Amino acid sequence: MPISLALPRPSRLAVPHAPTRPAGLMAREAASDGELMRWAAAGDRAAFGLLVERHGERALRVALRVLGDAGEAEEVAQEAFLRAWQAAASFDPDRAQFTTWLHRITLNLAIDRTRRRVQAPDAGEAALAGLADSAPGPEAAAATAQERAALARALALLPARQRAAIALAYEEGLSGAEAAVALDVSERALEGLLRRARSMLRRILSP
């Protein structure tokens, strides 16, 4: 599910005639996320568009895991990138990776949405299917779909921050330190979130 954005100018660099990148610079596709953000802060929309292409699906997956609704997840992912674009000048690659910074923005928006609900809806099979790799055969596909649906229903019963911790640590493969930074908690607090999440999942999924 691609993320497409109509980007305003970065709020701190809203100049009438933003300078163009000098000829001879490296191709955008070869640039690091940090370089792309530096160019984005100078008004380079194509550079930021490449960041959306690189990391849009990841932001969508994280939002979907927390919210459990594909439509809301897409709205949150788009809002996260808009905020990242508007705050491009404040991004410091020496303090955090772009992906960690983006995760924090996405999670804050997603968790804020869950606070306005009684309970997040199930992240059902249909919502997750578009982001999942295909299984090798029809029998395996059916079994995998059933397992994913059961796990999605169980995850939807977890508190939002526990769902976020599970998504970052297990689905996105972040290290404990990276996941803790994205959630704005200590590593010890992250371990506590994961421990409680695993315990609750075991109780829900046990026969």
C-alpha positions in Angstrom: 0.0 0.0 0.0 2.1 3.0 -1.2 2.2 6.2 0.7 1.8 9.4 -1.4 2.1 12.9 0.1 1.3 16.4 -1.1 4.1 18.1 0.8 4.1 21.7 2.1 7.4 23.5 2.5 9.4 22.7 5.7 8.1 25.2 8.2 11.5 26.6 9.2 12.6 27.0 5.6 9.6 28.5 3.9 11.6 30.8 1.5 10.1 32.0 -1.8 12.9 30.5 -3.9 14.5 27.5 -2.3 18.0 26.9 -3.7 18.4 24.0 -6.0 21.0 21.3 -5.4 24.3 22.1 -7.2 25.2 19.9 -10.2 27.6 17.1 -9.5 26.2 15.9 -6.1 25.7 12.2 -5.6 22.5 10.7 -7.0 19.6 10.8 -4.5 19.2 7.0 -4.8 22.8 6.5 -3.5 22.4 8.9 -0.6 21.9 7.9 3.0 18.7 8.7 4.9 20.6 11.4 6.8 21.8 13.1 3.5 18.3 12.9 2.1 16.9 14.6 5.2 19.5 17.3 4.9 18.5 18.0 1.3 14.8 17.8 2.4 15.4 20.5 5.0 16.7 22.7 2.1 13.4 22.2 0.2 14.3 19.1 -1.9 11.0 17.4 -2.2 12.3 14.6 -4.4 14.8 13.7 -1.7 12.1 13.4 0.9 9.9 11.5 -1.6 12.7 8.9 -1.8 12.5 8.5 2.0 8.8 7.9 1.7 9.5 5.2 -0.9 12.1 3.6 1.3 10.2 3.6 4.6 6.5 4.1 3.9 5.6 0.5 4.1 7.5 0.1 7.5 5.6 3.1 8.9 2.4 1.6 7.7 3.1 -1.8 9.3 3.9 -0.2 12.6 0.8 1.9 12.6 -1.3 -1.0 11.5 0.0 -3.2 14.3 -0.9 -0.5 16.9 -4.3 0.5 15.4 -5.5 -2.7 13.8 -7.3 -0.7 11.1 -5.8 -0.4 7.6 -7.5 3.0 6.8 -6.5 4.6 10.1 -3.0 3.2 9.7 -2.6 4.8 6.3 -3.8 8.1 7.7 -1.3 7.9 10.6 1.6 6.9 8.3 0.8 9.9 6.0 0.6 12.3 8.9 3.9 10.9 10.3 5.7 11.7 7.1 4.1 15.1 6.8 5.3 15.9 10.3 8.8 14.6 9.5 8.9 16.8 6.4 7.8 19.9 8.4 10.4 19.1 11.0 13.2 18.2 8.6 15.4 21.0 9.7 15.4 19.8 13.3 16.5 16.2 12.5 20.0 15.4 13.8 21.5 12.3 12.2 24.1 12.2 15.0 21.4 11.7 17.6 19.2 9.2 15.9 18.7 7.2 12.7 15.9 8.5 10.5 14.0 5.2 10.9 14.1 5.5 14.7 12.9 9.1 14.6 10.1 8.2 12.2 9.1 5.3 14.3 8.7 7.6 17.3 6.5 10.1 15.3 4.4 7.2 13.9 3.9 5.5 17.3 3.0 8.7 19.1 0.3 9.4 16.5 -1.0 5.8 16.6 -1.0 5.6 20.4 -2.8 8.9 20.6 -5.5 7.5 18.4 -6.0 4.5 20.5 -6.6 6.7 23.6 -9.7 8.0 21.9 -11.1 4.5 21.6 -12.5 2.0 24.1 -10.6 -0.8 22.3 -8.7 -1.1 19.0 -10.4 -3.3 16.4 -8.9 -6.5 15.3 -6.1 -6.3 12.8 -7.8 -8.9 10.6 -6.5 -11.2 8.0 -7.6 -8.9 5.1 -5.8 -5.9 6.6 -2.6 -7.8 7.1 -2.6 -9.8 3.8 -1.4 -6.9 1.7 1.8 -6.6 3.8 2.6 -10.3 4.1 4.8 -12.5 1.9 3.0 -15.2 0.1 3.2 -18.8 1.6 4.7 -21.6 -0.5 1.5 -23.6 -1.1 -2.3 -23.5 -0.6 -2.3 -25.8 2.5 0.5 -23.8 4.1 -1.2 -20.6 3.1 -4.4 -21.6 4.8 -2.6 -22.6 8.0 -0.6 -19.4 8.0 -3.7 -17.3 7.5 -5.4 -19.0 10.4 -2.4 -18.5 12.6 -2.0 -14.9 11.6 -5.7 -14.2 12.2 -5.5 -15.7 15.7 -2.3 -13.8 16.5 -3.9 -10.6 15.1 -6.9 -11.0 17.3 -4.7 -11.7 20.4 -2.5 -8.7 19.6 -5.5 -6.4 19.3 -6.3 -7.2 23.0 -2.9 -5.9 24.2 -2.5 -2.3 25.4 -1.3 0.0 22.6 2.3 0.4 23.9 2.7 -3.4 24.3 1.5 -3.8 20.7 4.0 -1.2 19.6 6.9 -2.9 21.5 6.0 -6.2 19.9 5.9 -4.6 16.4 9.3 -2.9 16.8 11.2 -5.7 18.5 9.8 -8.8 16.7 8.3 -7.6 13.4 10.6 -4.7 12.5 13.7 -6.4 14.0 14.9 -3.3 16.0 17.5 -3.8 18.7 16.4 -3.2 22.3 18.1 0.1 22.3 16.5 1.3 19.0 13.0 0.1 20.1 13.4 1.9 23.4 14.4 5.1 21.7 11.4 4.9 19.3 9.0 4.3 22.2 10.8 7.0 24.3 11.3 4.6 27.2 14.3 3.0 28.9 15.5 -0.4 27.8 14.4 -1.8 31.1 10.9 -0.4 30.6 10.9 -1.9 27.1 11.8 -5.3 28.5 8.9 -5.0 30.9 6.5 -4.1 28.1 7.7 -7.1 26.1 7.5 -9.5 29.1 3.9 -8.5 29.9 2.9 -8.7 26.2 4.3 -12.2 25.8 2.7 -13.3 29.0 -0.7 -12.0 28.0 -0.4 -13.5 24.5 0.4 -16.9 26.0 -2.7 -16.7 28.1 -4.9 -15.7 25.2 -3.5 -18.2 22.7 -3.3 -21.2 25.0 -5.9 -23.9 24.3 
